[in-house]
Amino acid sequence: MRAGSGDGSVLRARCAREGLIKARELDVKLYVGNLSRDMTDAALNELASAYGTPQSAVVVKDRVTGDARGFGFIEYADDEQARAAIAGLNQKEVNGNALKVNEARPSKPR
C-alpha cells in the first residue's frame, strides 16, 4: 500500500492543486470530546498547539447559558499535524477527564 493511500490526503492535495476544491476544505477537523465544563477556546488552542499550528480551536457552548457543552473542535491545515494531535490527545487526561479525539464526521444537513 502506498504512503498516503486510503486516507484521502493524496486525493485532497491533488484536487486542491487542480483547483477542484477550496484550500479551506483541505483542513482536517478533529472532534474533541469529554472536555471539562471549564475548558475555554484558548486552553483548547494551547493543548492543540503542542502538535502543530491549529487553524481554529473551539469549545462548543450552550446557546442559553453560555456554558461549555463538554466537546469541541480543532482544525489543522495539515494531515500530519492532525494525526499527531489524535495520537497525543486521545485518552490524555486533562482536568480529570480522559479526552476522546478523532477526525470529525461531516455535519448532517438540517
C-alpha positions in Angstrom: 0.0 0.0 0.0 1.4 3.4 -1.0 2.1 6.0 1.7 -1.0 8.2 2.0 -3.3 5.9 0.0 -6.6 5.2 1.6 -6.6 8.2 3.8 -7.7 10.7 1.2 -4.7 13.1 1.7 -3.2 12.4 -1.7 -6.6 12.9 -3.4 -7.3 16.1 -1.5 -3.9 17.6 -2.3 -4.3 16.8 -6.0 -7.8 18.3 -6.1 -6.5 21.4 -4.4 -3.7 21.8 -6.9 -6.1 21.4 -9.7 -8.5 24.0 -8.2 -11.3 21.5 -7.7 -11.8 22.3 -4.1 -11.0 25.3 -2.0 -8.0 25.3 0.3 -10.2 25.7 3.4 -11.9 22.4 2.5 -8.5 20.7 3.0 -8.4 21.5 6.7 -8.7 18.4 8.9 -11.3 18.9 11.6 -11.0 16.9 14.8 -13.7 16.2 17.3 -12.6 16.5 20.9 -15.0 15.0 23.4 -15.1 14.7 27.2 -13.8 18.2 27.8 -14.3 19.6 31.3 -17.0 22.2 31.7 -14.5 24.9 32.4 -12.5 24.4 29.2 -12.0 27.5 27.1 -11.2 28.1 23.4 -7.8 29.5 24.5 -7.0 26.4 26.6 -8.0 24.1 23.8 -5.9 26.0 21.4 -2.9 25.7 23.8 -3.4 21.9 24.0 -3.7 21.7 20.2 -0.6 23.8 19.7 1.7 21.1 21.1 1.0 19.1 17.9 1.2 21.8 15.2 -0.4 25.1 14.3 -4.2 24.8 14.7 -6.3 26.9 12.3 -9.0 27.0 14.9 -9.9 25.6 18.3 -13.5 26.0 19.5 -15.3 24.7 22.6 -19.0 24.3 21.8 -21.2 26.3 24.2 -24.8 26.1 25.2 -26.8 28.8 23.4 -28.8 29.7 26.5 -26.4 29.5 29.4 -23.1 30.0 27.5 -21.6 27.1 29.5 -19.2 24.6 27.7 -21.1 21.5 26.5 -18.1 19.2 27.0 -16.9 18.9 23.4 -15.2 21.0 20.8 -13.3 21.0 17.5 -9.8 21.6 16.4 -8.8 22.3 12.8 -5.4 21.8 11.3 -4.3 22.6 7.7 -2.0 19.5 7.7 -2.9 15.8 7.9 0.4 15.0 9.8 -0.4 17.6 12.5 -3.9 16.3 12.9 -2.7 12.7 13.2 -0.1 13.7 15.7 -2.9 15.5 17.7 -5.1 12.5 17.6 -2.2 10.2 18.8 -1.2 12.7 21.5 -4.5 13.9 22.8 -6.8 10.8 22.6 -7.2 9.3 26.1 -5.0 12.1 27.6 -6.2 13.2 31.0 -7.0 16.9 31.1 -8.6 18.5 34.2 -9.6 15.0 35.4 -11.2 13.8 32.1 -9.8 11.4 29.6 -10.2 13.1 26.2 -11.8 11.4 23.2 -10.2 12.7 20.0 -10.9 11.6 16.4 -11.5 13.0 12.9 -14.8 14.8 12.9 -17.6 13.5 10.8 -19.2 15.9 8.3 -22.2 17.6 9.8 -25.6 16.3 8.7 -27.8 18.7 6.7 -30.7 20.1 8.6 
